[in-house]
Amino acid sequence: MTDRYPAPPEGFADFVAARSGALLRSAWLLTGDAGRAEDLLQTVLTTAWRRWPTVVAAGHPEAYLRRALFTTYVSWWRRRWRTEFPAATPPDNTGPGDLARESADRDAVRRALARLSRQQRAIVVLRYAEDLSVERTAQVLGCSPNTVKVQSSRALRSLRTDPDLSLFTNREVVP
Amino acid sequence: MTRDDEDIRGLLAGAVPPLAAPPDRVAEVGVRVRRHRRRMAGGAAAAVALTVGLGVGLPTLVAAPDRDRGAPATTPSPQGAAACPTGFDTRPDLTSVRYGDDEPLVPTGAVEVTSCQVPVGSGPHPASRIGPRTLTTGVDEIVRLLNAQPPTQQDGRGRPLPAGEQMMCTAKATYEETALVLRYPDREPVTVWTDENCRVAVTATHGRGVDFGVIAAFLDRYRAQLAATTDPATVTTPACADTFPVKRMRKNSEDGPLSRIRLNNSDPYLALPTPLIEVTACRYEVRGQTGELVGQQRRRAGADEVRAVLNQALDRPAKSSRCGDWPDYEEPTLFDTLTVADATGETAEFWIRHEPCRSVNGLEALTPELLDVMTDLLGRPPSR
């Protein structure tokens, strides 16, 4: 037991060390903001900590966390971020290369994702960043496979026609 | 997978910037877990207390409405240590915290605020360094001011940064930044880091623009606390040194007159905001490279009358020295030092050169009134 917080349940710290990086990347794709992504991740980790024996007993801690990440994100808009000020765009900490171009590309994707509905955004991230099937995506979000298909199709159409993403996808635009 | 699918996948894969992780994410989550447990326990305890209070306290109050209300509440002890940061390795990335939400920057209920000066690089000159300053009165006001800070970075005119613009920071050389450590009776300390160049204040998770009026308010409160808790009988000025190295008076010397009073002063146009308890004047004649003490006077009665004179000398427009500038500097041959101690127990030092020319260090102008004070204390200085 530390002075500042209770001792984590067995295996929790190892799980966080191994998987939180990937979860944080998903959280960023959902929120588009590093601070919110960390907040979202820590929120679901807090829930998992309190239920860790149950989470482990179910056999797939990462699946539990991933589902919690997405469902928490989808449900949060009513409670926390609705009245939020648009945050200043943080400068990306890029490595060598065309820094301005990389930063602009990232910002374009972030803005395009921000134009999707929360459900569409979650579906896009699950399907294309997490490589989940339609069925697994439906399971994670607690909706029907048909909803995933419909919303996925609408999201892709929106991304294809997004003005910020035309630089990347114009060769793919179907009239 | 279609070409569209591959494109989207590629876009998403390359969109995530490098993300900074907190130094100990498990610890951060652990703190949230503990907070959650306390909230739950507090809620249950409050429900029990309310039930018991209504059942027992209400009839008692009704039966004896005029009885003594009992002893005043005591301030609960704060948890955790007020550990001042000594560097910036633990400061959150200013651009990664969340700006602009409607959550308070710091929780209410703090019972103690410690102001810490975190050195930038090698920090300020040793004589200008000040240790942690802890405020235990008026803490609520500081918390209120912190939570009333603007939601996002402001420009020099106090206008918010337009949405979508990157944080802008000046590159002014600073020797230190201020961090405030707030302590609570029921939670771990919270550290608020301020950044003078970026004009923001951040905690581990949240950020605001910063109006440095909150630091001024802290200093005003702190000075009042010091004055209220310092016994005037213990306040004194240092005795005159027998010798004084003349090189300290050279232009651009880093070892100029020291004002510890200034370090707690929020008003740049008022050198001495607190009543004076004692003044000490020393007169030196220079022999070789050393000033030798030839006269001294320490005075407590009427010491505060000197304060108005010194404040007036600071408020005057600066006058160029008649002693010439570096490297054509004329070394003094006769000069005075004046050291004052105020009700907070801190001191400030001023130097007045008489020969071969007149000038002052630590103030803006050598006024006739200040010359009168020095004459009253040490006798008439030689006139040119």
Chai-1 contact restraints between the chains, C-beta under 6 A:
chainA,res_idxA,chainB,res_idxB,connection_type,confidence,min_distance_angstrom,max_distance_angstrom,comment,restraint_id
A,R4,B,E188,contact,1.0,0.0,6.0,A-B,restraint_1
A,Y5,B,G30,contact,1.0,0.0,6.0,A-B,restraint_2
A,Y5,B,V31,contact,1.0,0.0,6.0,A-B,restraint_3
A,Y5,B,R34,contact,1.0,0.0,6.0,A-B,restraint_4
A,P6,B,R34,contact,1.0,0.0,6.0,A-B,restraint_5
A,P8,B,V26,contact,1.0,0.0,6.0,A-B,restraint_6
A,A13,B,V26,contact,1.0,0.0,6.0,A-B,restraint_7
A,V16,B,R25,contact,1.0,0.0,6.0,A-B,restraint_8
A,V16,B,V26,contact,1.0,0.0,6.0,A-B,restraint_9
A,S20,B,R25,contact,1.0,0.0,6.0,A-B,restraint_10
A,L24,B,L19,contact,1.0,0.0,6.0,A-B,restraint_11
A,R25,B,V16,contact,1.0,0.0,6.0,A-B,restraint_12
A,W28,B,V16,contact,1.0,0.0,6.0,A-B,restraint_13
A,A34,B,L19,contact,1.0,0.0,6.0,A-B,restraint_14
A,A34,B,S96,contact,1.0,0.0,6.0,A-B,restraint_15
A,G35,B,S96,contact,1.0,0.0,6.0,A-B,restraint_16
A,G35,B,V97,contact,1.0,0.0,6.0,A-B,restraint_17
A,G35,B,R98,contact,1.0,0.0,6.0,A-B,restraint_18
A,R36,B,R98,contact,1.0,0.0,6.0,A-B,restraint_19
A,Q42,B,E28,contact,1.0,0.0,6.0,A-B,restraint_20
A,Q42,B,V29,contact,1.0,0.0,6.0,A-B,restraint_21
A,L45,B,V29,contact,1.0,0.0,6.0,A-B,restraint_22
A,T46,B,V29,contact,1.0,0.0,6.0,A-B,restraint_23
A,T46,B,R32,contact,1.0,0.0,6.0,A-B,restraint_24
A,T46,B,V33,contact,1.0,0.0,6.0,A-B,restraint_25
A,W49,B,V29,contact,1.0,0.0,6.0,A-B,restraint_26
A,W49,B,V33,contact,1.0,0.0,6.0,A-B,restraint_27
A,T83,B,D102,contact,1.0,0.0,6.0,A-B,restraint_28
A,E84,B,D101,contact,1.0,0.0,6.0,A-B,restraint_29
A,F85,B,G100,contact,1.0,0.0,6.0,A-B,restraint_30
A,F85,B,P151,contact,1.0,0.0,6.0,A-B,restraint_31
A,P86,B,A163,contact,1.0,0.0,6.0,A-B,restraint_32
A,A87,B,Y99,contact,1.0,0.0,6.0,A-B,restraint_33
A,A87,B,G100,contact,1.0,0.0,6.0,A-B,restraint_34
A,A88,B,L161,contact,1.0,0.0,6.0,A-B,restraint_35
A,A88,B,M167,contact,1.0,0.0,6.0,A-B,restraint_36
A,T89,B,G164,contact,1.0,0.0,6.0,A-B,restraint_37
A,T89,B,Q166,contact,1.0,0.0,6.0,A-B,restraint_38
A,P90,B,T95,contact,1.0,0.0,6.0,A-B,restraint_39
A,P91,B,Q166,contact,1.0,0.0,6.0,A-B,restraint_40
A,D92,B,P17,contact,1.0,0.0,6.0,A-B,restraint_41
A,N93,B,P18,contact,1.0,0.0,6.0,A-B,restraint_42
A,R106,B,A15,contact,1.0,0.0,6.0,A-B,restraint_43
A,R106,B,P17,contact,1.0,0.0,6.0,A-B,restraint_44
A,V109,B,L11,contact,1.0,0.0,6.0,A-B,restraint_45
A,V109,B,A15,contact,1.0,0.0,6.0,A-B,restraint_46
A,Y128,B,I8,contact,1.0,0.0,6.0,A-B,restraint_47
A,Y128,B,R9,contact,1.0,0.0,6.0,A-B,restraint_48
A,Y128,B,L12,contact,1.0,0.0,6.0,A-B,restraint_49
A,A129,B,L12,contact,1.0,0.0,6.0,A-B,restraint_50
A,T169,B,D7,contact,1.0,0.0,6.0,A-B,restraint_51
A,E172,B,R3,contact,1.0,0.0,6.0,A-B,restraint_52
A,E172,B,D4,contact,1.0,0.0,6.0,A-B,restraint_53
A,E172,B,D7,contact,1.0,0.0,6.0,A-B,restraint_54
